[in-house]
Amino acid sequence: MAQLIQAGMFLIDTVFTFFILSVLLRILLEAIRADFYNPISQMVLKATNFMLLPVRRIVPPYYGIDWASGILVLILAFFKEGALILLSTGTWGSPFGLLLLGLADVLDLLFYIYLFALIAVAVSNWLNPANVNPLIQIASQITAPLLKRFRNFLPAFGGFDLSFFLLTILLILFNILIIQTIAHLGVILLIST
């Protein structure tokens, strides 16, 4: 019986994480105005259209912001956390606690998107600066706005670009101080109810 619960939790976690990650990537790709014809962009669009288009009929864009994508991400994360808690404890749990755990899960995925994009761009720049791989192009477009801000005030040290290093440190601090705090508050709310 424990193996069935564990298998169910694995499947729920995997499926929901895939869709949450896909919608998050879509939000990022739309925000940076990534190349629509890039194969990664096409894959993300195809993976999310069936969920996002019905939500957009209910929640239209407002002030140029795609609220439907953000709401969809939070709904998916809420139900992912609720299903996992339900399978492991037999109860649904506090809705506010589930919402905080879902928000922490979304922010954690966003953290890993940026971290892996930074690593991919840094390694690509060292090994093959003229790389035209679609994944590296998207990773460069995702990280470029943040890296540009650091490059504006960070001097070059002997030809080394320390913006990657500084941004990685700040991302890890964001994970420790913000994401883990939100997750901890979510767990406290689940336990207290």
N, C-alpha and C positions, 0 to 999 in steps of 0.2 A: 504493500500500500504506500509506503514512504517513497518507493521508487517512482510510482505513478504520480504522486504529488510533485516530486522533484522534476520529473519529465515535463509535467504540465507547466510548472513554473519556468522551466528553461524555454519551452515553446512560447509562452506568453511574453516573456522578457525579450526573446529574439525577434518575434514578429512586431511587437509594439515598438521596440527600439529601432528596427529598420524603418518603420513608417515615420516615427518622430524624427529620426535623422534625415530622412528624405525631405520632410517638410521644412526642417531647419535649414537644410542646404538650399532649398528653394527660396526661402526668405533671404538668406545671404546672397545668393546669386542674383536675385532681383535687386537687392540693395546696392550691390556693386556694379550692377548693369553688365553682368558677365555676357560673354559671347553666346548668343542664343543657339548658334549652330555647332557649338562645341559638343562632342558626344556625351560628356558628363552632364551638361545642361539638358540635353535631350532625354537622357535616362531619368534625371530627377523630375522633369516635367511629366514624363509618362508614368512614373511611379506615384505621383501625387495628384494628378488631374482628377481621378475618379473620386477622391475624397474631398478635394479642395473646391471644385466647381460647385457642388451643391451648397457648401457652406457660404461661398461668395454670393449666392442668390439671396441668402438670409442676411449676411453681414457684408455690405458693400464697402469699398475703400472710402476712407474719410481723411481729408487733408493729405491725400497722396500716400497714405499708409495702408498697407494691406492687412487690415485687422483680422480678416478671416483666417489667414495663415497662422497668426499668433494664437488666436482662439483655438484653432484646430490642434496645434501643438500642445496647448495646455489640456485640452479635453483628452487627447490620446494619452498624455502623461498621467492624468488623473485616473483614467480607467486602467492603465497599466499597473499603477501602484495599488489601486483598489483590488484588482484581480489577484495580484501577488499576495497581498495581505489576506484576502479571503481564502486563498488556497492554503496559506501557511497557518492561519489562526482560526479559520472558520467564521470570522466576523468581518464586516466591511470596514469598520473603523470610522474615525472622525473625518467628515468631509474636508474640514479646514486643514487637518493634518495631512490628508491625502493630497490636497492641493499644494501644500508646502513641499511635500516629498516629490510631487510631480514637477514643480518648479525647479527644485534642486536637481532632479534628473535631467531636465531640459538644459539647465545651465552647465551641468557636468558634460553633457554631449557637446555643447557649444565650446566648452573648454578644450575638449579633445579634438574637435574639428580644427580649432586654431593651432593647438600644439602640433598635431600631425602635419598640418599645412606648413607651419614654420619649419619643421624638421625636413619635410620634403623639399621645400624651396632652398633651404641652406645646403643640404646635401647635393641637390641638383646644381646649385651655383658653384660648388667646389669641384664637382666631377665633370660637369658638362654645361657651361654657362649658356650655350646656344640651344638648349634643349627645347624642343617644340612639342613635347608630350602634352596631350590635352589635360591630363590630371595636374601636371606641374603648372600649366597655364592658369587653370582655375585656382590652384593653391596660391600662386603669385598674386592673382587678382584679389583673393580673399585677404591676404596678409598685407598687401601694399598700402592700404590707407593707414593702418596702425604703424607699420614700419616707417612710413613717411613722416609721421609726427615725431617719432624718436630721432630720426635723422636730422630733423630741422634744428634740434637743440643739442644733439650729441656730436661732439667733434670726432673726426676720423683719427684713429690711433694707428699710425704707421700703415695705412692701407687696409686695416681690418675694420669691418663693419660690426660694431658692437650692438647695433639695434636689435638683432636677433636674440642675443644673449639677454639684454635688458627686458625685452618683451616676454621672453620665456619666464624670467624670474617674476615679472608682474602677473603673468597668467597663473603661475603656481601659487603666488600669494593670494590672488583672487579666489582660487579653488579652496585654499585652506581657510581664509578668513570669511568669505561670503557664502560659497556653495555649501561647505560643510556645516556652517552655522544654520543655514536654512534647513538643511536635512535634519540636523539635530533638533531644531524646533518642531519639525514635522513629526519626528519620532516621539518627542515629549507629548505632543498633543494626542498622538495615537495611543500612547500608554495611559495618559490621564483620563481617557474616556472609556 
